[in-house]
């Protein structure tokens, strides 16, 4: 699979093709991702309650997750 090279949204350098193949939705290069804390995304987990209020029935419910992009601020020189 070939991907189109694209510039990093933070520093403007070209994102390596290998990174784009592994993470097609990425907008930053490896160097900037490390500077942002290891990844440009954070995962939010929300507990969902599936039992009725006041019920004594034991129900463990479930969790929903969603991936949220961290804010990307350009590097100012």
KEKE-44447 format. One record per atom (N, C-alpha, C, CB): x negated, z negated, y. Coordinates in steps of 0.1 Angstrom, whole numbers, padded with zeros to 4 digits, always signed. Atoms other than C-alpha are relative to their C-alpha. Glycine has a CB too. Layout:
% KEKE-44447
XZY
...
//
This chain:
% KEKE-44447
-0008+0000-0012
+0000+0000+0000
-0009+0000+0012
+0010-0012+0000
+0008-0001-0012
-0015+0010+0033
+0009-0005+0012
-0005+0014+0003
-0007+0006-0011
-0006-0008+0065
-0006+0005+0013
+0000-0015+0000
+0005-0004-0013
-0009+0002+0101
-0008-0011+0007
+0011+0005+0009
+0007+0010-0007
-0036-0017+0120
+0007-0004+0012
-0015+0004+0003
-0007+0005-0012
-0022-0039+0147
-0009-0010+0007
+0014-0006-0003
+0009+0010-0007
-0038-0061+0174
+0006-0014-0001
-0001+0004+0015
-0004+0015+0000
-0037-0099+0173
+0008-0003+0013
-0012-0009-0001
-0008+0003-0011
-0010-0112+0196
-0007-0011+0009
+0014-0006-0004
+0007+0010-0007
-0034-0140+0207
-0012+0005+0007
-0003-0012-0009
+0013-0004-0005
-0068-0125+0212
-0002+0015+0002
-0011-0005-0009
+0001-0015-0001
-0062-0087+0209
-0009+0007-0010
-0005+0003+0014
+0009-0007+0011
-0087-0081+0180
+0009+0006-0010
-0009-0011-0006
-0008-0007+0010
-0075-0059+0152
+0001-0010-0012
-0007+0013-0005
-0003+0008+0011
-0059-0078+0123
-0005+0007-0013
+0015-0004-0001
+0005-0007+0012
-0077-0070+0090
+0011+0005-0009
-0009-0009-0008
-0010-0006+0009
-0058-0048+0066
+0004-0009-0012
-0005+0014-0005
-0003+0009+0011
-0061-0073+0038
+0010-0011+0004
-0013-0006-0005
-0009+0011-0005
-0044-0100+0059
+0014+0006+0001
-0005-0006+0013
-0013-0006-0001
-0015-0076+0067
+0006+0003-0013
-0002+0013+0009
-0006-0003+0013
-0010-0067+0031
+0005-0013-0006
-0011+0006-0010
-0004+0013+0006
-0009-0104+0021
+0011-0006+0008
-0012-0010+0000
-0010+0006-0009
+0012-0115+0051
+0005+0011+0009
-0005-0012+0008
-0004-0011-0008
+0031-0085+0064
+0007-0004+0014
+0010+0009-0007
-0006+0004-0012
+0049-0105+0091
-0009-0007+0010
+0012-0010-0003
+0010+0007-0009
+0017-0120+0106
-0002+0008+0013
-0013-0001-0007
+0002-0006-0013
+0010-0114+0143
-0014-0004+0005
+0011-0004+0010
+0013+0005-0005
-0024-0132+0146
-0011+0003-0011
+0001-0014+0003
+0011-0002+0009
-0059-0127+0131
-0003-0013-0007
-0012+0006+0007
+0004+0012+0008
-0076-0152+0107
-0006-0010+0010
-0010+0004-0011
+0007+0009-0009
-0097-0167+0135
+0011-0008+0009
-0009+0007+0009
-0011+0006-0008
-0066-0174+0157
+0009-0009-0008
+0008+0011+0008
-0008+0008+0009
-0046-0187+0128
-0006-0013-0003
+0003+0007-0014
+0008+0013+0002
-0073-0213+0121
+0001-0008+0013
-0014+0003-0004
+0000+0007-0012
-0073-0222+0158
+0014-0006+0003
-0004+0009+0012
-0014+0005-0002
-0035-0227+0157
+0004-0010-0010
+0010+0012-0001
-0003+0010+0009
-0037-0251+0129
+0001+0004-0015
+0012-0007+0004
+0000-0005+0014
-0041-0230+0097
+0010+0011-0003
+0003-0012-0009
-0010-0010+0002
-0010-0209+0099
+0008+0002+0013
+0009-0003-0012
-0008-0002-0012
+0013-0194+0125
+0015-0004-0003
-0001+0015+0004
-0013+0004+0004
+0044-0207+0107
+0001-0015-0003
+0006+0009-0011
-0003+0013+0005
+0059-0241+0100
+0013+0001-0008
+0000-0011+0012
-0012+0000+0008
+0085-0249+0074
+0008-0012+0004
-0004-0001-0015
-0010+0011-0003
+0116-0269+0083
+0008-0002-0012
+0008+0004+0013
-0008+0003+0012
+0133-0287+0055
+0012-0009+0005
-0008-0008-0011
-0012+0008-0004
+0169-0300+0059
+0008-0004-0012
+0009+0009+0009
-0008+0005+0011
+0187-0322+0035
+0015+0003+0002
-0001-0016-0002
-0014-0003-0001
+0222-0310+0028
+0008-0009-0009
+0003+0015-0005
-0009+0010+0007
+0249-0335+0018
+0012+0008-0006
+0005-0011+0010
-0011-0007+0007
+0273-0321-0008
+0012-0009-0004
-0005+0008-0011
-0011+0009+0004
+0294-0352-0014
+0009-0003+0012
-0005-0012-0007
-0009+0004-0011
+0324-0364+0006
-0004-0013+0006
+0015+0000-0005
+0003+0013-0007
+0320-0392+0031
+0007-0011-0007
+0003+0001+0015
-0006+0012+0006
+0326-0426+0014
+0002+0001-0015
+0013-0002+0006
-0001-0002+0014
+0325-0412-0021
-0011-0008-0008
-0001+0015-0004
+0009+0008+0008
+0309-0434-0048
-0007+0009-0011
+0007-0012-0007
+0005-0010+0010
+0301-0403-0069
-0015+0002+0003
+0008+0013+0000
+0014-0002-0002
+0263-0399-0073
-0002+0015+0000
-0009-0007-0011
+0003-0014-0002
+0254-0365-0059
-0013+0001+0007
+0012+0007+0008
+0014+0000-0006
+0218-0357-0052
-0001+0011+0011
-0010+0003-0011
+0000-0010-0011
+0226-0327-0029
-0012+0010-0002
-0002-0007+0013
+0011-0010+0000
+0200-0301-0021
-0007+0001+0013
+0005+0014-0005
+0007-0002-0012
+0176-0290+0005
+0000+0015+0004
-0015-0005-0001
+0002-0013-0004
+0174-0259+0026
-0012+0001+0008
+0013+0005+0008
+0013-0002-0008
+0142-0245+0041
+0001+0013+0008
-0012+0001-0010
+0001-0012-0008
+0134-0220+0068
-0013+0000+0006
+0012+0000+0011
+0013-0002-0006
+0102-0206+0082
+0002+0003+0014
-0007+0012-0008
+0000-0002-0014
+0097-0209+0119
-0013+0003+0006
+0006-0013+0007
+0013-0005-0006
+0070-0191+0139
-0004-0010+0011
+0001+0014+0005
+0005+0009-0011
+0049-0214+0161
-0002+0009+0012
-0014-0006-0004
+0002-0008-0012
+0046-0203+0197
-0014+0006+0001
+0003-0008+0013
+0013-0007-0001
+0018-0178+0202
-0004+0002+0015
-0001+0014-0008
+0004-0002-0014
+0000-0181+0236
-0013+0008+0000
-0001-0014+0007
+0013-0008-0001
-0026-0155+0246
-0011-0009+0005
+0002+0012+0009
+0012+0007-0004
-0061-0168+0250
-0003+0005+0014
-0012+0003-0009
+0004-0003-0014
-0070-0170+0287
-0015-0001+0002
+0008-0009+0010
+0014+0000-0002
-0105-0162+0297
-0004-0002+0014
-0006+0013-0005
//
